[in-house]
Amino acid sequence: MNLQPTKPEVSDQMIADHPEAPATQQFFQTWQHAVRLAGPRYFGIEHHNDINLALSKWDLCPDVPLIDTAIGAMSHGEQVFLAALVSFYNDETGGRLLQRVGVHGLADFGLLDSRRRYLIANLIIHYNGW
């Protein structure tokens, strides 16, 4: 078994990075990063720079019909990440998408690269409902 040194708790690091940001603002800032990574077109945004014009998460809602159509042609990591993002917006629709792409539990998020895992973890910590 290969045991690596433990790192500070993810939540501790995130809080240390942004101690002044309330949960709602931290969620929104992380959401903007996630939208950039997932692809702005899936959130009604044509250009990456337009993400900065959003004032709230409501300006960056997932385009579920587009995602539902396009998700089959994506890599598995892209599918899982995008389906997870949809689940923050709508748990039932996101849950169906997660099942469709083969996610059976939280451990399946371990297949994502560290950047996507970090964003999902940060969204979970700061999520207070859509």
GIDAQUI-V10296 format. One line per field, one symbol per residue. ss: DSSP state (~ for helix, > for strand, _ for the rest). burial: + if it has 24 or more other C-alpha atoms within 12 Angstrom, else -. Layout:
ss=???
burial=???
This chain:
ss=_________~~~~~~~~_____~~~~~~~~~~~~~~~~_~~~~____~~~~~~___~~~~___~~~~~~~~~~__~~~~~~~~~~~~~~_~~~~~~~~~~_____~~~~~~__~~~~~~~~~~~~~____
burial=-------------+--------+--++++++++++++++++++++-----+-----+--+++++--++--+-----+++++++++++++---+++-++--+-+-----+--+---++++++++++++--+
